[in-house]
Amino acid sequence: MAAVLELVAGSYEQVVCGYRVKTDDKEWRAEANFTHHAHTASISAVASSERFVVTGSKDETIQLYDLKKRVEHGALLHHNGTITCLEFYGSSHLLSGAEDGIICVWSTKKWECLKSIKAHKGHVTSLSVHPSGKLALSVGTDKTLRTWNLVSGRSAFIKNIKLNAHIVRWSPEGDRYVVVYNNKVDVYDTQTASVTGTMTNPKRISSINFINNSVLAVAGDDETVRLCDIAKQEWVCEFKAHETRVKAVDSFNWEDHTVLVTASNDGFIKMWKLQLKEADLDTQNNAKHQKDELSCTFPSFAEVVSELLRPKKVRMVEEVILEDESKPPKKKKKQSNK
């Protein structure tokens, strides 16, 4: 029996587009499911849980959309800058980062801001939550890589780096993490917190995604997607995915293979079937990856935007803004009796 997947994408046109992908053995079919004019400026970040889709924008807001009820669920207004990164931990918490240098930890139960942390002196460019949920990494324009204790909400470790990094990601098992700056990927070991290897992409890197604990998909400012084995520090596969630069890459496991999802400035979203085997990761020349584009087409953004849903009643959630608890309390001045 065919299963149904949900695929959500944000656009420069301020619109969030949802697609329903129906799967079967021979052909995957996609159709526009919903559109939501969520913001007053271009969308800069998207994340989803089982129930909610959250989007961040240059309009400095985080908008909530209920996938189950297909209605707006409100807005989070704590940040004073472009929202740069959003990430769920399970279905219970959301982390957000912005150009104001702040990282917020939100409870999805009542959408309360549990913690507001002044994370970087410059912009927060990327964040990533450890699989355990106890730690998070962040990078910013202050040339630092910071480790956060999410239990206490305080900084656990600060590492100075030579350049401004724009992506940081934990591996699925949490035993290593990668930091991206320009066209380079630095691989770190968690035991030593030191760089164990560096991979260089021909173009500036725009997006990365761990396919498994050692294979990383890399997309950059060209039409090619490349796979690298970060354990062996070698490129193992590459293929032309789009006609222009690949803006985003994601993946999920499906039956006996991996599905790689790519989005490009050419306006297309594509889904690729990847079958990776350990024996195929020996060398780049002998790689035997079976790479087949799934028979899955998506309407263009112009077609989808023209079918915007009628406005619905908006149920706003209560906004809870907490003071920055990472700052020490101000000392009261002693009064002297003269």
PLY file of the C-alpha trace (Angstrom):
ply
format ascii 1.0
element vertex 338
property float x
property float y
property float z
element edge 337
property int vertex1
property int vertex2
end_header
0.00 0.00 0.00
1.36 3.40 -0.97
2.43 5.73 1.83
2.04 9.50 1.89
4.84 11.93 2.69
4.71 15.65 3.43
7.31 17.95 1.89
7.50 21.62 2.87
9.56 24.38 1.25
9.97 28.11 1.84
10.58 30.70 -0.86
11.87 34.20 -1.45
8.26 35.13 -2.30
7.31 34.92 1.42
5.26 31.77 0.76
5.47 28.33 2.37
4.47 25.53 0.00
3.41 22.08 1.13
3.38 19.01 -1.11
1.77 15.63 -0.57
3.96 12.89 -2.05
2.26 9.54 -2.70
4.62 6.60 -3.00
4.43 3.24 -4.67
6.95 0.79 -6.12
7.24 2.32 -9.59
6.29 5.96 -9.36
6.08 8.69 -6.78
3.45 11.36 -7.41
3.41 14.83 -5.86
0.65 17.38 -5.71
0.34 20.79 -4.08
-1.25 20.33 -0.67
-1.24 23.79 0.88
0.26 27.24 0.52
0.67 29.76 3.28
1.63 33.40 2.82
3.43 33.43 6.13
5.65 36.52 6.13
6.16 40.06 4.88
9.74 39.34 3.76
11.62 36.40 2.27
11.78 33.16 4.25
15.22 32.42 5.67
14.69 29.22 7.70
12.27 26.27 7.83
11.90 23.41 10.31
9.20 20.84 10.99
8.06 18.35 13.60
5.31 15.76 13.36
2.66 18.42 13.86
4.13 21.87 13.23
5.96 23.70 10.48
7.89 26.74 11.67
9.35 29.37 9.37
11.75 32.22 10.06
12.07 35.32 7.94
13.85 38.58 7.35
10.76 40.20 8.89
12.21 39.03 12.25
9.28 36.74 13.12
8.81 32.99 13.51
5.47 31.81 12.15
3.77 28.60 13.28
1.63 26.42 11.05
-0.38 23.45 12.31
-0.03 20.62 9.79
-2.72 18.57 11.47
-5.42 21.27 11.38
-4.02 23.13 8.32
-4.27 26.51 10.04
-1.93 29.21 11.31
-1.03 28.71 14.94
0.46 32.09 15.80
3.82 33.85 15.81
6.91 34.08 18.01
8.24 37.63 18.27
11.21 37.47 20.62
14.02 38.13 18.11
15.14 41.52 16.81
16.84 40.46 13.60
16.56 38.11 10.65
15.86 34.54 11.77
18.84 32.52 10.54
18.27 29.00 11.90
15.53 26.81 13.37
15.78 23.27 14.71
13.38 21.00 16.57
14.51 18.56 19.22
11.91 15.82 18.91
8.44 17.30 19.18
8.90 18.98 22.57
11.35 21.83 21.95
12.41 24.28 19.26
15.68 26.23 19.09
15.93 29.45 17.10
18.86 31.70 16.22
18.93 35.14 14.65
21.07 38.06 13.58
20.53 39.65 16.99
23.01 37.10 18.37
20.37 35.40 20.52
19.42 31.72 20.74
15.96 30.97 22.13
14.75 27.65 23.51
10.99 27.20 23.09
8.57 24.70 24.59
6.15 23.51 21.93
3.50 22.67 24.51
2.51 26.30 25.15
5.10 27.92 22.87
6.81 29.59 25.81
10.36 30.91 25.59
12.11 28.82 28.24
15.51 30.40 27.76
16.92 33.39 25.92
20.70 33.23 25.54
23.00 35.96 24.24
25.01 33.46 22.22
27.28 35.51 19.94
28.58 39.06 19.69
27.62 39.01 16.02
24.93 37.09 14.14
24.04 33.50 14.95
24.55 31.78 11.59
23.79 28.15 12.45
22.98 25.84 15.35
22.67 22.09 15.87
21.25 20.02 18.75
23.07 16.88 19.92
21.04 13.65 19.53
20.86 13.43 23.34
19.21 16.84 23.57
21.65 17.90 26.30
24.08 19.90 24.16
23.90 22.31 21.25
26.51 23.84 18.97
26.36 27.28 17.42
28.52 29.39 15.12
28.34 33.10 14.40
29.97 36.08 12.78
32.22 36.60 15.81
34.48 33.76 14.62
33.59 31.44 17.49
32.23 27.92 17.81
30.24 27.58 21.01
28.98 24.55 22.91
25.86 25.03 25.04
24.63 23.04 28.02
20.90 22.92 27.31
20.16 21.61 30.81
21.54 24.74 32.48
21.21 27.04 29.48
24.80 28.21 29.81
27.96 28.14 27.73
30.02 24.97 28.18
32.90 25.65 25.80
34.07 28.40 23.43
36.50 27.77 20.58
37.96 30.54 18.45
38.07 29.75 14.73
39.91 31.58 11.97
36.90 32.42 9.80
33.19 33.06 10.16
31.47 29.68 9.85
27.96 29.51 8.40
26.96 25.87 9.07
27.45 23.48 12.00
26.00 19.95 12.27
26.19 17.02 14.68
26.50 13.56 13.17
23.50 11.25 13.74
25.34 9.33 16.48
26.77 12.48 18.06
30.38 11.26 18.07
31.58 13.95 15.66
30.44 17.23 14.17
31.26 19.34 11.13
31.78 23.07 10.72
31.48 24.74 7.31
33.09 28.00 6.25
33.15 29.11 2.62
33.96 25.94 0.62
35.57 23.88 3.39
34.19 21.30 5.83
36.13 20.79 9.06
35.43 17.48 10.81
35.72 17.51 14.61
36.01 14.63 17.06
33.95 15.08 20.23
36.57 13.45 22.46
39.33 15.90 21.58
37.28 18.84 20.21
39.95 19.11 17.51
39.84 18.95 13.71
40.48 15.44 12.40
40.15 16.31 8.71
39.12 18.92 6.17
37.18 18.43 2.94
37.28 21.09 0.21
34.37 21.65 -2.18
34.98 23.37 -5.55
32.36 26.05 -4.76
31.04 27.80 -1.67
28.89 25.37 0.33
25.22 26.29 0.74
23.83 23.19 2.48
24.92 19.86 3.99
23.13 16.79 5.29
24.30 13.61 7.02
23.02 10.61 5.05
24.45 8.33 7.72
27.06 8.75 10.43
29.97 8.93 7.99
28.56 9.99 4.61
27.82 13.68 4.15
25.88 15.20 1.24
27.28 18.58 0.20
25.59 21.18 -2.03
27.17 24.42 -3.15
27.02 27.33 -5.52
26.84 25.06 -8.56
24.47 22.43 -9.96
26.29 19.44 -8.41
25.65 17.41 -5.26
28.68 15.62 -3.84
28.93 12.85 -1.25
31.96 12.54 0.98
33.06 9.93 3.49
34.23 12.08 6.38
35.74 9.07 8.20
38.04 8.32 5.25
38.24 11.98 4.21
37.47 11.38 0.55
34.81 12.25 -2.00
32.95 9.13 -3.09
30.28 10.31 -5.52
28.96 13.36 -7.35
26.14 14.06 -9.80
24.47 16.97 -11.54
21.22 17.67 -9.69
19.97 20.96 -11.16
20.61 23.57 -13.82
21.64 26.25 -11.31
23.03 26.27 -7.78
21.60 23.86 -5.25
20.17 25.82 -2.34
19.19 23.04 0.07
19.69 19.31 0.56
17.97 16.90 2.95
17.48 13.13 3.21
15.52 10.34 4.86
15.63 6.56 4.88
13.02 4.68 2.88
12.81 0.88 2.87
16.21 -0.38 1.63
17.57 2.92 0.34
17.98 6.62 1.09
15.95 9.39 -0.51
17.87 12.59 -1.09
15.85 15.79 -1.54
17.35 18.80 -3.31
16.02 22.29 -3.97
17.53 24.80 -6.36
17.32 28.39 -7.53
15.98 26.97 -10.79
12.63 26.58 -8.99
12.64 22.78 -8.87
12.56 20.32 -5.98
13.85 16.85 -6.80
13.93 13.55 -4.96
16.74 11.08 -5.65
17.05 7.40 -4.84
20.43 6.51 -3.35
21.58 3.00 -2.54
24.74 3.15 -0.47
26.74 0.09 0.47
29.91 -0.11 2.50
31.67 -1.84 -0.38
30.85 1.11 -2.61
32.76 3.59 -0.45
36.28 2.30 -1.19
37.39 4.85 -3.76
35.81 7.54 -5.88
36.72 5.74 -9.11
35.15 2.46 -8.02
32.05 3.93 -6.41
28.94 2.02 -7.48
26.22 4.23 -6.09
22.92 3.61 -7.79
21.56 7.11 -8.29
18.14 7.31 -9.87
15.87 10.30 -9.95
12.50 9.28 -8.60
9.52 9.84 -10.87
8.27 12.69 -8.75
7.46 16.12 -10.17
6.40 19.27 -8.36
4.37 22.23 -9.64
6.39 25.41 -10.08
6.21 28.02 -7.34
4.33 30.31 -9.72
1.61 27.69 -10.16
1.37 27.02 -6.45
1.36 30.65 -5.36
-1.51 31.35 -7.75
-3.58 28.86 -5.75
-3.09 30.47 -2.34
-5.47 29.23 0.26
-8.24 31.53 1.41
-7.43 33.41 4.61
-8.43 31.50 7.72
-8.99 32.58 11.29
-5.73 32.86 13.16
-5.44 31.55 16.69
-2.61 33.48 18.31
-0.72 31.81 21.12
0.35 33.83 24.11
3.83 35.25 23.64
6.08 34.80 26.63
9.28 36.82 26.59
11.90 36.04 29.19
14.80 38.21 30.19
18.26 37.11 29.13
19.17 34.85 32.02
22.70 34.34 30.73
23.63 37.82 31.97
24.67 38.15 35.63
22.27 40.20 37.77
23.18 43.83 38.27
24.57 44.67 41.70
22.58 47.19 43.69
24.42 50.32 44.76
24.91 50.64 48.47
23.45 53.73 50.03
25.70 55.53 52.45
24.37 57.68 55.24
26.14 61.00 55.34
0 1
1 2
2 3
3 4
4 5
5 6
6 7
7 8
8 9
9 10
10 11
11 12
12 13
13 14
14 15
15 16
16 17
17 18
18 19
19 20
20 21
21 22
22 23
23 24
24 25
25 26
26 27
27 28
28 29
29 30
30 31
31 32
32 33
33 34
34 35
35 36
36 37
37 38
38 39
39 40
40 41
41 42
42 43
43 44
44 45
45 46
46 47
47 48
48 49
49 50
50 51
51 52
52 53
53 54
54 55
55 56
56 57
57 58
58 59
59 60
60 61
61 62
62 63
63 64
64 65
65 66
66 67
67 68
68 69
69 70
70 71
71 72
72 73
73 74
74 75
75 76
76 77
77 78
78 79
79 80
80 81
81 82
82 83
83 84
84 85
85 86
86 87
87 88
88 89
89 90
90 91
91 92
92 93
93 94
94 95
95 96
96 97
97 98
98 99
99 100
100 101
101 102
102 103
103 104
104 105
105 106
106 107
107 108
108 109
109 110
110 111
111 112
112 113
113 114
114 115
115 116
116 117
117 118
118 119
119 120
120 121
121 122
122 123
123 124
124 125
125 126
126 127
127 128
128 129
129 130
130 131
131 132
132 133
133 134
134 135
135 136
136 137
137 138
138 139
139 140
140 141
141 142
142 143
143 144
144 145
145 146
146 147
147 148
148 149
149 150
150 151
151 152
152 153
153 154
154 155
155 156
156 157
157 158
158 159
159 160
160 161
161 162
162 163
163 164
164 165
165 166
166 167
167 168
168 169
169 170
170 171
171 172
172 173
173 174
174 175
175 176
176 177
177 178
178 179
179 180
180 181
181 182
182 183
183 184
184 185
185 186
186 187
187 188
188 189
189 190
190 191
191 192
192 193
193 194
194 195
195 196
196 197
197 198
198 199
199 200
200 201
201 202
202 203
203 204
204 205
205 206
206 207
207 208
208 209
209 210
210 211
211 212
212 213
213 214
214 215
215 216
216 217
217 218
218 219
219 220
220 221
221 222
222 223
223 224
224 225
225 226
226 227
227 228
228 229
229 230
230 231
231 232
232 233
233 234
234 235
235 236
236 237
237 238
238 239
239 240
240 241
241 242
242 243
243 244
244 245
245 246
246 247
247 248
248 249
249 250
250 251
251 252
252 253
253 254
254 255
255 256
256 257
257 258
258 259
259 260
260 261
261 262
262 263
263 264
264 265
265 266
266 267
267 268
268 269
269 270
270 271
271 272
272 273
273 274
274 275
275 276
276 277
277 278
278 279
279 280
280 281
281 282
282 283
283 284
284 285
285 286
286 287
287 288
288 289
289 290
290 291
291 292
292 293
293 294
294 295
295 296
296 297
297 298
298 299
299 300
300 301
301 302
302 303
303 304
304 305
305 306
306 307
307 308
308 309
309 310
310 311
311 312
312 313
313 314
314 315
315 316
316 317
317 318
318 319
319 320
320 321
321 322
322 323
323 324
324 325
325 326
326 327
327 328
328 329
329 330
330 331
331 332
332 333
333 334
334 335
335 336
336 337
